[in-house]
Amino acid sequence: MKSFDKEVIYVIRVEGRRELLGYYLPGGEKKTSVWKDVFNDLRKRGLKQPKLIISDELSGIERVIKEVFPAAEHGLYWFHLKRDLKNRTRKKDWDEILKELNRIMDSKDEQESK
C-alpha cells in the first residue's frame, strides 16, 4: 500500500481555539515551491498575517514564510527543536540542557519560564 505525505495546516486563534485551515497532499515532495503554493493558497483564502508559523525542519520553508508572510516568525515543533539543539550540544551537557528546556516548556507563563 502506498502512503501519501499529507500536510495539515491549523491556526490557533487569539482566544485559543484551534481551526483547520487546510489539508494538502503534496505528492511526497516537500520542495520550496510546494510550500509557496500552500501559503499563497492560504493567503488567497483569507489568511492575513500570522504571527508565528511552527513547522518541521523543512528545507527552504523559512525563506518562503518571509516571502509570503513577511512579519511572521518561524519556530520548530518541540520535537524538532530538541533534536536540533541536541545535535549542536556536547553530549556531557545534554541532560542539563534538556532538564532546563522541559522546565521552560512546562511553565504556565512567560514570567515562570525565566
C-alpha positions, 0 to 999 in steps of 0.5 A: 500500500502506498502512503501519501505525505499529507500536510495539515495546516491549523491556526490557533486563534487569539482566544485559543481555539484551534481551526483547520485551515487546510489539508494538502497532499503534496505528492511526497515532495516537500520542495520550496515551491510546494510550500509557496503554493500552500501559503499563497493558497492560504493567503488567497483564502483569507489568511492575513498575517500570522504571527508565528508559523511552527513547522518541521525542519523543512528545507527552504520553508523559512525563506518562503514564510518571509516571502509570503508572510513577511512579519511572521516568525518561524519556530520548530515543533518541540520535537524538532527543536530538541533534536536540533539543539541536541545535535549542536550540544556536547553530549556531557551537557545534554541532560542539563540542557534538556532538564532546563528546556522541559522546565521552560516548556512546562511553565504556565507563563512567560514570567515562570519560564525565566 
